[in-house]
């Protein structure tokens, strides 16, 4: 906790907060708060930051440029990664799901790829997304030989959360009716705005991410099954999760690697 002078030294207060966030996220988020985000009437700012970096349990090979198909019908060459490895895998009529473990296997990335390249397939996936659906995908994963093509990608996005949270059902915290008694010696305060910044960088070695707000036995004598092809050459969804608790740490959608 730091006491800052928002009224008389607004710029310095903002810089100190941004510097702390930058340090905690290994400089991936150098400026969480813009010049407009702090005003002389600001009384308090609450921030949190999480930084994640992990190498894949099985490293990818760089396979070179391959076409990636966008929702508007166009495509362009992107830097694609390749593996032919045993992964936990499942599929249904709509999607393919593969789990990519990080070293130590405590964390993993779940990649969910719609079988259709049509925008409606992703829209339906998002509409039906829930913790129940994610749990169901995870339970159905089985060890499988997978030919995996996945693009390198980086996402760096800022999200103004006031309108989003208001639509989700919490408008009163931003209005005059809000009465947060944060400090014993001051009048009740309301939330002016909420800023969220997320950055994630996925490559052949592993994943680096930051956010601020915020063995199966195989019968070798049996017939050999051909590997499953998992080719992420169109928009897909991903989530980084804790394998012990199934808590989702990062969740995103890749439209343009």
Secondary structure, DSSP 8 states (H G I E B T S, - for coil): -----TTT-HHHHHHHHHHHHHHHTTTSSS-SS-GGG--TT-------EEEEEEEBSS--EEEEEEEEE-TTS-EEEEEEEEEEEEEEEEE-SSEEEEEEEBTTSSEEEEEEEESS-SHHHHHHHHHT--HHHHHHHHHT-EEEEEEEEEE-EEEEEEEE-HHHHHHTT-GGGGSTT--B--STTS--B-----EEEEEEEE-SSEEEEEEE-------TTS-----EEEEE-B-EEEEEEETTT--EEEEEEES--
